[in-house]
Amino acid sequence: MTPPDFKDLLSKAQQMQGRLADMQRELAARRFEGSAGGGMVTAVASGELRVVEIHIEPGLVSGGDREMIQDLCAAAVNAALANAQQGAQEEMQRLTGSLGIPGLGGLGGPFGAGGP
């Protein structure tokens, strides 16, 4: 087996850098939902793992159970963030797999082994 050509590796690394920047911009624009309580609370997170919206069914608020609302909000936010992380991880795997650079297919998280 011959060692990879350094110029070829450098070229692929530069391609990946450009594609990674594109992917990060695309992820920032994507929205991921998570819900709790059978859809009574829905949270929307961006691909940058920022919560951008929370929807609470009016009937839940009129019930007045503050503790339950808080628990459902936390659960919905956590679900939305988990969906955003999953989406980012899938995009990263798709990106690194398409470049064919050995050793990159197993990167963890949306931004490499260390995360954001």
Phi and psi restraints in degrees (range 20) as a CNS / XPLOR table:
assign (resid 1 and name C) (resid 2 and name N)
       (resid 2 and name CA) (resid 2 and name C) 1.0 -88.4 20.0 2
assign (resid 2 and name N) (resid 2 and name CA)
       (resid 2 and name C) (resid 3 and name N) 1.0 146.3 20.0 2
assign (resid 2 and name C) (resid 3 and name N)
       (resid 3 and name CA) (resid 3 and name C) 1.0 -68.4 20.0 2
assign (resid 3 and name N) (resid 3 and name CA)
       (resid 3 and name C) (resid 4 and name N) 1.0 149.4 20.0 2
assign (resid 3 and name C) (resid 4 and name N)
       (resid 4 and name CA) (resid 4 and name C) 1.0 -65.3 20.0 2
assign (resid 4 and name N) (resid 4 and name CA)
       (resid 4 and name C) (resid 5 and name N) 1.0 147.0 20.0 2
assign (resid 4 and name C) (resid 5 and name N)
       (resid 5 and name CA) (resid 5 and name C) 1.0 -69.2 20.0 2
assign (resid 5 and name N) (resid 5 and name CA)
       (resid 5 and name C) (resid 6 and name N) 1.0 129.8 20.0 2
assign (resid 5 and name C) (resid 6 and name N)
       (resid 6 and name CA) (resid 6 and name C) 1.0 -59.8 20.0 2
assign (resid 6 and name N) (resid 6 and name CA)
       (resid 6 and name C) (resid 7 and name N) 1.0 -42.1 20.0 2
assign (resid 6 and name C) (resid 7 and name N)
       (resid 7 and name CA) (resid 7 and name C) 1.0 -62.6 20.0 2
assign (resid 7 and name N) (resid 7 and name CA)
       (resid 7 and name C) (resid 8 and name N) 1.0 -38.8 20.0 2
assign (resid 7 and name C) (resid 8 and name N)
       (resid 8 and name CA) (resid 8 and name C) 1.0 -65.2 20.0 2
assign (resid 8 and name N) (resid 8 and name CA)
       (resid 8 and name C) (resid 9 and name N) 1.0 -43.5 20.0 2
assign (resid 8 and name C) (resid 9 and name N)
       (resid 9 and name CA) (resid 9 and name C) 1.0 -63.2 20.0 2
assign (resid 9 and name N) (resid 9 and name CA)
       (resid 9 and name C) (resid 10 and name N) 1.0 -42.3 20.0 2
assign (resid 9 and name C) (resid 10 and name N)
       (resid 10 and name CA) (resid 10 and name C) 1.0 -63.0 20.0 2
assign (resid 10 and name N) (resid 10 and name CA)
       (resid 10 and name C) (resid 11 and name N) 1.0 -43.0 20.0 2
assign (resid 10 and name C) (resid 11 and name N)
       (resid 11 and name CA) (resid 11 and name C) 1.0 -61.4 20.0 2
assign (resid 11 and name N) (resid 11 and name CA)
       (resid 11 and name C) (resid 12 and name N) 1.0 -44.4 20.0 2
assign (resid 11 and name C) (resid 12 and name N)
       (resid 12 and name CA) (resid 12 and name C) 1.0 -65.8 20.0 2
assign (resid 12 and name N) (resid 12 and name CA)
       (resid 12 and name C) (resid 13 and name N) 1.0 -38.0 20.0 2
assign (resid 12 and name C) (resid 13 and name N)
       (resid 13 and name CA) (resid 13 and name C) 1.0 -64.5 20.0 2
assign (resid 13 and name N) (resid 13 and name CA)
       (resid 13 and name C) (resid 14 and name N) 1.0 -40.0 20.0 2
assign (resid 13 and name C) (resid 14 and name N)
       (resid 14 and name CA) (resid 14 and name C) 1.0 -66.6 20.0 2
assign (resid 14 and name N) (resid 14 and name CA)
       (resid 14 and name C) (resid 15 and name N) 1.0 -39.4 20.0 2
assign (resid 14 and name C) (resid 15 and name N)
       (resid 15 and name CA) (resid 15 and name C) 1.0 -60.6 20.0 2
assign (resid 15 and name N) (resid 15 and name CA)
       (resid 15 and name C) (resid 16 and name N) 1.0 -44.7 20.0 2
assign (resid 15 and name C) (resid 16 and name N)
       (resid 16 and name CA) (resid 16 and name C) 1.0 -64.0 20.0 2
assign (resid 16 and name N) (resid 16 and name CA)
       (resid 16 and name C) (resid 17 and name N) 1.0 -40.0 20.0 2
assign (resid 16 and name C) (resid 17 and name N)
       (resid 17 and name CA) (resid 17 and name C) 1.0 -59.6 20.0 2
assign (resid 17 and name N) (resid 17 and name CA)
       (resid 17 and name C) (resid 18 and name N) 1.0 -45.0 20.0 2
assign (resid 17 and name C) (resid 18 and name N)
       (resid 18 and name CA) (resid 18 and name C) 1.0 -65.0 20.0 2
assign (resid 18 and name N) (resid 18 and name CA)
       (resid 18 and name C) (resid 19 and name N) 1.0 -42.8 20.0 2
assign (resid 18 and name C) (resid 19 and name N)
       (resid 19 and name CA) (resid 19 and name C) 1.0 -67.5 20.0 2
assign (resid 19 and name N) (resid 19 and name CA)
       (resid 19 and name C) (resid 20 and name N) 1.0 -35.4 20.0 2
assign (resid 19 and name C) (resid 20 and name N)
       (resid 20 and name CA) (resid 20 and name C) 1.0 -63.8 20.0 2
assign (resid 20 and name N) (resid 20 and name CA)
       (resid 20 and name C) (resid 21 and name N) 1.0 -43.7 20.0 2
assign (resid 20 and name C) (resid 21 and name N)
       (resid 21 and name CA) (resid 21 and name C) 1.0 -61.6 20.0 2
assign (resid 21 and name N) (resid 21 and name CA)
       (resid 21 and name C) (resid 22 and name N) 1.0 -42.1 20.0 2
assign (resid 21 and name C) (resid 22 and name N)
       (resid 22 and name CA) (resid 22 and name C) 1.0 -62.1 20.0 2
assign (resid 22 and name N) (resid 22 and name CA)
       (resid 22 and name C) (resid 23 and name N) 1.0 -44.8 20.0 2
assign (resid 22 and name C) (resid 23 and name N)
       (resid 23 and name CA) (resid 23 and name C) 1.0 -62.6 20.0 2
assign (resid 23 and name N) (resid 23 and name CA)
       (resid 23 and name C) (resid 24 and name N) 1.0 -41.1 20.0 2
assign (resid 23 and name C) (resid 24 and name N)
       (resid 24 and name CA) (resid 24 and name C) 1.0 -64.4 20.0 2
assign (resid 24 and name N) (resid 24 and name CA)
       (resid 24 and name C) (resid 25 and name N) 1.0 -38.7 20.0 2
assign (resid 24 and name C) (resid 25 and name N)
       (resid 25 and name CA) (resid 25 and name C) 1.0 -65.6 20.0 2
assign (resid 25 and name N) (resid 25 and name CA)
       (resid 25 and name C) (resid 26 and name N) 1.0 -42.3 20.0 2
assign (resid 25 and name C) (resid 26 and name N)
       (resid 26 and name CA) (resid 26 and name C) 1.0 -64.3 20.0 2
assign (resid 26 and name N) (resid 26 and name CA)
       (resid 26 and name C) (resid 27 and name N) 1.0 -42.9 20.0 2
assign (resid 26 and name C) (resid 27 and name N)
       (resid 27 and name CA) (resid 27 and name C) 1.0 -64.1 20.0 2
assign (resid 27 and name N) (resid 27 and name CA)
       (resid 27 and name C) (resid 28 and name N) 1.0 -37.4 20.0 2
assign (resid 27 and name C) (resid 28 and name N)
       (resid 28 and name CA) (resid 28 and name C) 1.0 -60.6 20.0 2
assign (resid 28 and name N) (resid 28 and name CA)
       (resid 28 and name C) (resid 29 and name N) 1.0 -31.9 20.0 2
assign (resid 28 and name C) (resid 29 and name N)
       (resid 29 and name CA) (resid 29 and name C) 1.0 -84.4 20.0 2
assign (resid 29 and name N) (resid 29 and name CA)
       (resid 29 and name C) (resid 30 and name N) 1.0 -18.2 20.0 2
assign (resid 29 and name C) (resid 30 and name N)
       (resid 30 and name CA) (resid 30 and name C) 1.0 -77.9 20.0 2
assign (resid 30 and name N) (resid 30 and name CA)
       (resid 30 and name C) (resid 31 and name N) 1.0 154.2 20.0 2
assign (resid 30 and name C) (resid 31 and name N)
       (resid 31 and name CA) (resid 31 and name C) 1.0 -123.1 20.0 2
assign (resid 31 and name N) (resid 31 and name CA)
       (resid 31 and name C) (resid 32 and name N) 1.0 140.2 20.0 2
assign (resid 31 and name C) (resid 32 and name N)
       (resid 32 and name CA) (resid 32 and name C) 1.0 -127.2 20.0 2
assign (resid 32 and name N) (resid 32 and name CA)
       (resid 32 and name C) (resid 33 and name N) 1.0 132.1 20.0 2
assign (resid 32 and name C) (resid 33 and name N)
       (resid 33 and name CA) (resid 33 and name C) 1.0 -103.2 20.0 2
assign (resid 33 and name N) (resid 33 and name CA)
       (resid 33 and name C) (resid 34 and name N) 1.0 152.6 20.0 2
assign (resid 33 and name C) (resid 34 and name N)
       (resid 34 and name CA) (resid 34 and name C) 1.0 -143.5 20.0 2
assign (resid 34 and name N) (resid 34 and name CA)
       (resid 34 and name C) (resid 35 and name N) 1.0 146.4 20.0 2
assign (resid 34 and name C) (resid 35 and name N)
       (resid 35 and name CA) (resid 35 and name C) 1.0 -137.3 20.0 2
assign (resid 35 and name N) (resid 35 and name CA)
       (resid 35 and name C) (resid 36 and name N) 1.0 164.8 20.0 2
assign (resid 35 and name C) (resid 36 and name N)
       (resid 36 and name CA) (resid 36 and name C) 1.0 -146.9 20.0 2
assign (resid 36 and name N) (resid 36 and name CA)
       (resid 36 and name C) (resid 37 and name N) 1.0 160.9 20.0 2
assign (resid 36 and name C) (resid 37 and name N)
       (resid 37 and name CA) (resid 37 and name C) 1.0 64.6 20.0 2
assign (resid 37 and name N) (resid 37 and name CA)
       (resid 37 and name C) (resid 38 and name N) 1.0 37.6 20.0 2
assign (resid 37 and name C) (resid 38 and name N)
       (resid 38 and name CA) (resid 38 and name C) 1.0 65.6 20.0 2
assign (resid 38 and name N) (resid 38 and name CA)
       (resid 38 and name C) (resid 39 and name N) 1.0 30.6 20.0 2
assign (resid 38 and name C) (resid 39 and name N)
       (resid 39 and name CA) (resid 39 and name C) 1.0 91.0 20.0 2
assign (resid 39 and name N) (resid 39 and name CA)
       (resid 39 and name C) (resid 40 and name N) 1.0 5.6 20.0 2
assign (resid 39 and name C) (resid 40 and name N)
       (resid 40 and name CA) (resid 40 and name C) 1.0 -67.4 20.0 2
assign (resid 40 and name N) (resid 40 and name CA)
       (resid 40 and name C) (resid 41 and name N) 1.0 -29.7 20.0 2
assign (resid 40 and name C) (resid 41 and name N)
       (resid 41 and name CA) (resid 41 and name C) 1.0 -128.5 20.0 2
assign (resid 41 and name N) (resid 41 and name CA)
       (resid 41 and name C) (resid 42 and name N) 1.0 130.0 20.0 2
assign (resid 41 and name C) (resid 42 and name N)
       (resid 42 and name CA) (resid 42 and name C) 1.0 -127.5 20.0 2
assign (resid 42 and name N) (resid 42 and name CA)
       (resid 42 and name C) (resid 43 and name N) 1.0 134.0 20.0 2
assign (resid 42 and name C) (resid 43 and name N)
       (resid 43 and name CA) (resid 43 and name C) 1.0 -117.6 20.0 2
assign (resid 43 and name N) (resid 43 and name CA)
       (resid 43 and name C) (resid 44 and name N) 1.0 146.6 20.0 2
assign (resid 43 and name C) (resid 44 and name N)
       (resid 44 and name CA) (resid 44 and name C) 1.0 -123.4 20.0 2
assign (resid 44 and name N) (resid 44 and name CA)
       (resid 44 and name C) (resid 45 and name N) 1.0 127.7 20.0 2
assign (resid 44 and name C) (resid 45 and name N)
       (resid 45 and name CA) (resid 45 and name C) 1.0 -120.2 20.0 2
assign (resid 45 and name N) (resid 45 and name CA)
       (resid 45 and name C) (resid 46 and name N) 1.0 152.1 20.0 2
assign (resid 45 and name C) (resid 46 and name N)
       (resid 46 and name CA) (resid 46 and name C) 1.0 -86.2 20.0 2
assign (resid 46 and name N) (resid 46 and name CA)
       (resid 46 and name C) (resid 47 and name N) 1.0 169.8 20.0 2
assign (resid 46 and name C) (resid 47 and name N)
       (resid 47 and name CA) (resid 47 and name C) 1.0 -67.8 20.0 2
assign (resid 47 and name N) (resid 47 and name CA)
       (resid 47 and name C) (resid 48 and name N) 1.0 -10.1 20.0 2
assign (resid 47 and name C) (resid 48 and name N)
       (resid 48 and name CA) (resid 48 and name C) 1.0 -89.4 20.0 2
assign (resid 48 and name N) (resid 48 and name CA)
       (resid 48 and name C) (resid 49 and name N) 1.0 9.9 20.0 2
assign (resid 48 and name C) (resid 49 and name N)
       (resid 49 and name CA) (resid 49 and name C) 1.0 62.3 20.0 2
assign (resid 49 and name N) (resid 49 and name CA)
       (resid 49 and name C) (resid 50 and name N) 1.0 42.7 20.0 2
assign (resid 49 and name C) (resid 50 and name N)
       (resid 50 and name CA) (resid 50 and name C) 1.0 -118.5 20.0 2
assign (resid 50 and name N) (resid 50 and name CA)
       (resid 50 and name C) (resid 51 and name N) 1.0 134.1 20.0 2
assign (resid 50 and name C) (resid 51 and name N)
       (resid 51 and name CA) (resid 51 and name C) 1.0 -75.7 20.0 2
assign (resid 51 and name N) (resid 51 and name CA)
       (resid 51 and name C) (resid 52 and name N) 1.0 125.9 20.0 2
assign (resid 51 and name C) (resid 52 and name N)
       (resid 52 and name CA) (resid 52 and name C) 1.0 -111.1 20.0 2
assign (resid 52 and name N) (resid 52 and name CA)
       (resid 52 and name C) (resid 53 and name N) 1.0 -21.0 20.0 2
assign (resid 52 and name C) (resid 53 and name N)
       (resid 53 and name CA) (resid 53 and name C) 1.0 -152.3 20.0 2
assign (resid 53 and name N) (resid 53 and name CA)
       (resid 53 and name C) (resid 54 and name N) 1.0 150.3 20.0 2
assign (resid 53 and name C) (resid 54 and name N)
       (resid 54 and name CA) (resid 54 and name C) 1.0 -137.0 20.0 2
assign (resid 54 and name N) (resid 54 and name CA)
       (resid 54 and name C) (resid 55 and name N) 1.0 127.9 20.0 2
assign (resid 54 and name C) (resid 55 and name N)
       (resid 55 and name CA) (resid 55 and name C) 1.0 -114.5 20.0 2
assign (resid 55 and name N) (resid 55 and name CA)
       (resid 55 and name C) (resid 56 and name N) 1.0 130.2 20.0 2
assign (resid 55 and name C) (resid 56 and name N)
       (resid 56 and name CA) (resid 56 and name C) 1.0 -123.1 20.0 2
assign (resid 56 and name N) (resid 56 and name CA)
       (resid 56 and name C) (resid 57 and name N) 1.0 126.5 20.0 2
assign (resid 56 and name C) (resid 57 and name N)
       (resid 57 and name CA) (resid 57 and name C) 1.0 -59.7 20.0 2
assign (resid 57 and name N) (resid 57 and name CA)
       (resid 57 and name C) (resid 58 and name N) 1.0 134.6 20.0 2
assign (resid 57 and name C) (resid 58 and name N)
       (resid 58 and name CA) (resid 58 and name C) 1.0 -55.9 20.0 2
assign (resid 58 and name N) (resid 58 and name CA)
       (resid 58 and name C) (resid 59 and name N) 1.0 -36.5 20.0 2
assign (resid 58 and name C) (resid 59 and name N)
       (resid 59 and name CA) (resid 59 and name C) 1.0 -62.5 20.0 2
assign (resid 59 and name N) (resid 59 and name CA)
       (resid 59 and name C) (resid 60 and name N) 1.0 -30.4 20.0 2
assign (resid 59 and name C) (resid 60 and name N)
       (resid 60 and name CA) (resid 60 and name C) 1.0 -68.7 20.0 2
assign (resid 60 and name N) (resid 60 and name CA)
       (resid 60 and name C) (resid 61 and name N) 1.0 -40.3 20.0 2
assign (resid 60 and name C) (resid 61 and name N)
       (resid 61 and name CA) (resid 61 and name C) 1.0 -69.2 20.0 2
assign (resid 61 and name N) (resid 61 and name CA)
       (resid 61 and name C) (resid 62 and name N) 1.0 -40.9 20.0 2
assign (resid 61 and name C) (resid 62 and name N)
       (resid 62 and name CA) (resid 62 and name C) 1.0 -67.4 20.0 2
assign (resid 62 and name N) (resid 62 and name CA)
       (resid 62 and name C) (resid 63 and name N) 1.0 -21.3 20.0 2
assign (resid 62 and name C) (resid 63 and name N)
       (resid 63 and name CA) (resid 63 and name C) 1.0 -68.6 20.0 2
assign (resid 63 and name N) (resid 63 and name CA)
       (resid 63 and name C) (resid 64 and name N) 1.0 -25.9 20.0 2
assign (resid 63 and name C) (resid 64 and name N)
       (resid 64 and name CA) (resid 64 and name C) 1.0 78.4 20.0 2
assign (resid 64 and name N) (resid 64 and name CA)
       (resid 64 and name C) (resid 65 and name N) 1.0 8.3 20.0 2
assign (resid 64 and name C) (resid 65 and name N)
       (resid 65 and name CA) (resid 65 and name C) 1.0 -85.2 20.0 2
assign (resid 65 and name N) (resid 65 and name CA)
       (resid 65 and name C) (resid 66 and name N) 1.0 86.2 20.0 2
assign (resid 65 and name C) (resid 66 and name N)
       (resid 66 and name CA) (resid 66 and name C) 1.0 -57.4 20.0 2
assign (resid 66 and name N) (resid 66 and name CA)
       (resid 66 and name C) (resid 67 and name N) 1.0 -43.6 20.0 2
assign (resid 66 and name C) (resid 67 and name N)
       (resid 67 and name CA) (resid 67 and name C) 1.0 -62.6 20.0 2
assign (resid 67 and name N) (resid 67 and name CA)
       (resid 67 and name C) (resid 68 and name N) 1.0 -42.0 20.0 2
assign (resid 67 and name C) (resid 68 and name N)
       (resid 68 and name CA) (resid 68 and name C) 1.0 -66.1 20.0 2
assign (resid 68 and name N) (resid 68 and name CA)
       (resid 68 and name C) (resid 69 and name N) 1.0 -40.7 20.0 2
assign (resid 68 and name C) (resid 69 and name N)
       (resid 69 and name CA) (resid 69 and name C) 1.0 -60.6 20.0 2
assign (resid 69 and name N) (resid 69 and name CA)
       (resid 69 and name C) (resid 70 and name N) 1.0 -44.1 20.0 2
assign (resid 69 and name C) (resid 70 and name N)
       (resid 70 and name CA) (resid 70 and name C) 1.0 -62.3 20.0 2
assign (resid 70 and name N) (resid 70 and name CA)
       (resid 70 and name C) (resid 71 and name N) 1.0 -44.4 20.0 2
assign (resid 70 and name C) (resid 71 and name N)
       (resid 71 and name CA) (resid 71 and name C) 1.0 -63.7 20.0 2
assign (resid 71 and name N) (resid 71 and name CA)
       (resid 71 and name C) (resid 72 and name N) 1.0 -42.8 20.0 2
assign (resid 71 and name C) (resid 72 and name N)
       (resid 72 and name CA) (resid 72 and name C) 1.0 -67.1 20.0 2
assign (resid 72 and name N) (resid 72 and name CA)
       (resid 72 and name C) (resid 73 and name N) 1.0 -37.4 20.0 2
assign (resid 72 and name C) (resid 73 and name N)
       (resid 73 and name CA) (resid 73 and name C) 1.0 -63.0 20.0 2
assign (resid 73 and name N) (resid 73 and name CA)
       (resid 73 and name C) (resid 74 and name N) 1.0 -45.4 20.0 2
assign (resid 73 and name C) (resid 74 and name N)
       (resid 74 and name CA) (resid 74 and name C) 1.0 -61.9 20.0 2
assign (resid 74 and name N) (resid 74 and name CA)
       (resid 74 and name C) (resid 75 and name N) 1.0 -43.3 20.0 2
assign (resid 74 and name C) (resid 75 and name N)
       (resid 75 and name CA) (resid 75 and name C) 1.0 -64.7 20.0 2
assign (resid 75 and name N) (resid 75 and name CA)
       (resid 75 and name C) (resid 76 and name N) 1.0 -41.8 20.0 2
assign (resid 75 and name C) (resid 76 and name N)
       (resid 76 and name CA) (resid 76 and name C) 1.0 -66.5 20.0 2
assign (resid 76 and name N) (resid 76 and name CA)
       (resid 76 and name C) (resid 77 and name N) 1.0 -41.6 20.0 2
assign (resid 76 and name C) (resid 77 and name N)
       (resid 77 and name CA) (resid 77 and name C) 1.0 -63.5 20.0 2
assign (resid 77 and name N) (resid 77 and name CA)
       (resid 77 and name C) (resid 78 and name N) 1.0 -45.3 20.0 2
assign (resid 77 and name C) (resid 78 and name N)
       (resid 78 and name CA) (resid 78 and name C) 1.0 -61.9 20.0 2
assign (resid 78 and name N) (resid 78 and name CA)
       (resid 78 and name C) (resid 79 and name N) 1.0 -38.2 20.0 2
assign (resid 78 and name C) (resid 79 and name N)
       (resid 79 and name CA) (resid 79 and name C) 1.0 -66.5 20.0 2
assign (resid 79 and name N) (resid 79 and name CA)
       (resid 79 and name C) (resid 80 and name N) 1.0 -42.4 20.0 2
assign (resid 79 and name C) (resid 80 and name N)
       (resid 80 and name CA) (resid 80 and name C) 1.0 -63.9 20.0 2
assign (resid 80 and name N) (resid 80 and name CA)
       (resid 80 and name C) (resid 81 and name N) 1.0 -43.0 20.0 2
assign (resid 80 and name C) (resid 81 and name N)
       (resid 81 and name CA) (resid 81 and name C) 1.0 -66.1 20.0 2
assign (resid 81 and name N) (resid 81 and name CA)
       (resid 81 and name C) (resid 82 and name N) 1.0 -38.6 20.0 2
assign (resid 81 and name C) (resid 82 and name N)
       (resid 82 and name CA) (resid 82 and name C) 1.0 -64.1 20.0 2
assign (resid 82 and name N) (resid 82 and name CA)
       (resid 82 and name C) (resid 83 and name N) 1.0 -40.2 20.0 2
assign (resid 82 and name C) (resid 83 and name N)
       (resid 83 and name CA) (resid 83 and name C) 1.0 -65.6 20.0 2
assign (resid 83 and name N) (resid 83 and name CA)
       (resid 83 and name C) (resid 84 and name N) 1.0 -38.6 20.0 2
assign (resid 83 and name C) (resid 84 and name N)
       (resid 84 and name CA) (resid 84 and name C) 1.0 -65.6 20.0 2
assign (resid 84 and name N) (resid 84 and name CA)
       (resid 84 and name C) (resid 85 and name N) 1.0 -42.7 20.0 2
assign (resid 84 and name C) (resid 85 and name N)
       (resid 85 and name CA) (resid 85 and name C) 1.0 -63.3 20.0 2
assign (resid 85 and name N) (resid 85 and name CA)
       (resid 85 and name C) (resid 86 and name N) 1.0 -41.8 20.0 2
assign (resid 85 and name C) (resid 86 and name N)
       (resid 86 and name CA) (resid 86 and name C) 1.0 -62.2 20.0 2
assign (resid 86 and name N) (resid 86 and name CA)
       (resid 86 and name C) (resid 87 and name N) 1.0 -44.4 20.0 2
assign (resid 86 and name C) (resid 87 and name N)
       (resid 87 and name CA) (resid 87 and name C) 1.0 -62.3 20.0 2
assign (resid 87 and name N) (resid 87 and name CA)
       (resid 87 and name C) (resid 88 and name N) 1.0 -41.8 20.0 2
assign (resid 87 and name C) (resid 88 and name N)
       (resid 88 and name CA) (resid 88 and name C) 1.0 -66.1 20.0 2
assign (resid 88 and name N) (resid 88 and name CA)
       (resid 88 and name C) (resid 89 and name N) 1.0 -40.6 20.0 2
assign (resid 88 and name C) (resid 89 and name N)
       (resid 89 and name CA) (resid 89 and name C) 1.0 -64.4 20.0 2
assign (resid 89 and name N) (resid 89 and name CA)
       (resid 89 and name C) (resid 90 and name N) 1.0 -41.1 20.0 2
assign (resid 89 and name C) (resid 90 and name N)
       (resid 90 and name CA) (resid 90 and name C) 1.0 -63.2 20.0 2
assign (resid 90 and name N) (resid 90 and name CA)
       (resid 90 and name C) (resid 91 and name N) 1.0 -40.7 20.0 2
assign (resid 90 and name C) (resid 91 and name N)
       (resid 91 and name CA) (resid 91 and name C) 1.0 -64.9 20.0 2
assign (resid 91 and name N) (resid 91 and name CA)
       (resid 91 and name C) (resid 92 and name N) 1.0 -40.1 20.0 2
assign (resid 91 and name C) (resid 92 and name N)
       (resid 92 and name CA) (resid 92 and name C) 1.0 -65.2 20.0 2
assign (resid 92 and name N) (resid 92 and name CA)
       (resid 92 and name C) (resid 93 and name N) 1.0 -42.3 20.0 2
assign (resid 92 and name C) (resid 93 and name N)
       (resid 93 and name CA) (resid 93 and name C) 1.0 -64.7 20.0 2
assign (resid 93 and name N) (resid 93 and name CA)
       (resid 93 and name C) (resid 94 and name N) 1.0 -39.3 20.0 2
assign (resid 93 and name C) (resid 94 and name N)
       (resid 94 and name CA) (resid 94 and name C) 1.0 -63.9 20.0 2
assign (resid 94 and name N) (resid 94 and name CA)
       (resid 94 and name C) (resid 95 and name N) 1.0 -42.8 20.0 2
assign (resid 94 and name C) (resid 95 and name N)
       (resid 95 and name CA) (resid 95 and name C) 1.0 -65.1 20.0 2
assign (resid 95 and name N) (resid 95 and name CA)
       (resid 95 and name C) (resid 96 and name N) 1.0 -51.4 20.0 2
assign (resid 95 and name C) (resid 96 and name N)
       (resid 96 and name CA) (resid 96 and name C) 1.0 -68.7 20.0 2
assign (resid 96 and name N) (resid 96 and name CA)
       (resid 96 and name C) (resid 97 and name N) 1.0 -33.0 20.0 2
assign (resid 96 and name C) (resid 97 and name N)
       (resid 97 and name CA) (resid 97 and name C) 1.0 -68.3 20.0 2
assign (resid 97 and name N) (resid 97 and name CA)
       (resid 97 and name C) (resid 98 and name N) 1.0 -33.2 20.0 2
assign (resid 97 and name C) (resid 98 and name N)
       (resid 98 and name CA) (resid 98 and name C) 1.0 -74.2 20.0 2
assign (resid 98 and name N) (resid 98 and name CA)
       (resid 98 and name C) (resid 99 and name N) 1.0 -19.2 20.0 2
assign (resid 98 and name C) (resid 99 and name N)
       (resid 99 and name CA) (resid 99 and name C) 1.0 -84.6 20.0 2
assign (resid 99 and name N) (resid 99 and name CA)
       (resid 99 and name C) (resid 100 and name N) 1.0 -24.2 20.0 2
assign (resid 99 and name C) (resid 100 and name N)
       (resid 100 and name CA) (resid 100 and name C) 1.0 69.0 20.0 2
assign (resid 100 and name N) (resid 100 and name CA)
       (resid 100 and name C) (resid 101 and name N) 1.0 30.0 20.0 2
assign (resid 100 and name C) (resid 101 and name N)
       (resid 101 and name CA) (resid 101 and name C) 1.0 -93.4 20.0 2
assign (resid 101 and name N) (resid 101 and name CA)
       (resid 101 and name C) (resid 102 and name N) 1.0 120.3 20.0 2
assign (resid 101 and name C) (resid 102 and name N)
       (resid 102 and name CA) (resid 102 and name C) 1.0 -57.2 20.0 2
assign (resid 102 and name N) (resid 102 and name CA)
       (resid 102 and name C) (resid 103 and name N) 1.0 137.2 20.0 2
assign (resid 102 and name C) (resid 103 and name N)
       (resid 103 and name CA) (resid 103 and name C) 1.0 91.4 20.0 2
assign (resid 103 and name N) (resid 103 and name CA)
       (resid 103 and name C) (resid 104 and name N) 1.0 -10.9 20.0 2
assign (resid 103 and name C) (resid 104 and name N)
       (resid 104 and name CA) (resid 104 and name C) 1.0 -90.0 20.0 2
assign (resid 104 and name N) (resid 104 and name CA)
       (resid 104 and name C) (resid 105 and name N) 1.0 -18.2 20.0 2
assign (resid 104 and name C) (resid 105 and name N)
       (resid 105 and name CA) (resid 105 and name C) 1.0 -65.1 20.0 2
assign (resid 105 and name N) (resid 105 and name CA)
       (resid 105 and name C) (resid 106 and name N) 1.0 -21.0 20.0 2
assign (resid 105 and name C) (resid 106 and name N)
       (resid 106 and name CA) (resid 106 and name C) 1.0 -99.2 20.0 2
assign (resid 106 and name N) (resid 106 and name CA)
       (resid 106 and name C) (resid 107 and name N) 1.0 14.4 20.0 2
assign (resid 106 and name C) (resid 107 and name N)
       (resid 107 and name CA) (resid 107 and name C) 1.0 -62.0 20.0 2
assign (resid 107 and name N) (resid 107 and name CA)
       (resid 107 and name C) (resid 108 and name N) 1.0 138.9 20.0 2
assign (resid 107 and name C) (resid 108 and name N)
       (resid 108 and name CA) (resid 108 and name C) 1.0 -96.3 20.0 2
assign (resid 108 and name N) (resid 108 and name CA)
       (resid 108 and name C) (resid 109 and name N) 1.0 149.4 20.0 2
assign (resid 108 and name C) (resid 109 and name N)
       (resid 109 and name CA) (resid 109 and name C) 1.0 72.5 20.0 2
assign (resid 109 and name N) (resid 109 and name CA)
       (resid 109 and name C) (resid 110 and name N) 1.0 170.1 20.0 2
assign (resid 109 and name C) (resid 110 and name N)
       (resid 110 and name CA) (resid 110 and name C) 1.0 -74.2 20.0 2
assign (resid 110 and name N) (resid 110 and name CA)
       (resid 110 and name C) (resid 111 and name N) 1.0 -15.3 20.0 2
assign (resid 110 and name C) (resid 111 and name N)
       (resid 111 and name CA) (resid 111 and name C) 1.0 -127.6 20.0 2
assign (resid 111 and name N) (resid 111 and name CA)
       (resid 111 and name C) (resid 112 and name N) 1.0 27.9 20.0 2
assign (resid 111 and name C) (resid 112 and name N)
       (resid 112 and name CA) (resid 112 and name C) 1.0 103.5 20.0 2
assign (resid 112 and name N) (resid 112 and name CA)
       (resid 112 and name C) (resid 113 and name N) 1.0 -170.7 20.0 2
assign (resid 112 and name C) (resid 113 and name N)
       (resid 113 and name CA) (resid 113 and name C) 1.0 -64.5 20.0 2
assign (resid 113 and name N) (resid 113 and name CA)
       (resid 113 and name C) (resid 114 and name N) 1.0 -31.0 20.0 2
assign (resid 113 and name C) (resid 114 and name N)
       (resid 114 and name CA) (resid 114 and name C) 1.0 -86.6 20.0 2
assign (resid 114 and name N) (resid 114 and name CA)
       (resid 114 and name C) (resid 115 and name N) 1.0 -11.5 20.0 2
assign (resid 114 and name C) (resid 115 and name N)
       (resid 115 and name CA) (resid 115 and name C) 1.0 77.9 20.0 2
assign (resid 115 and name N) (resid 115 and name CA)
       (resid 115 and name C) (resid 116 and name N) 1.0 -174.3 20.0 2
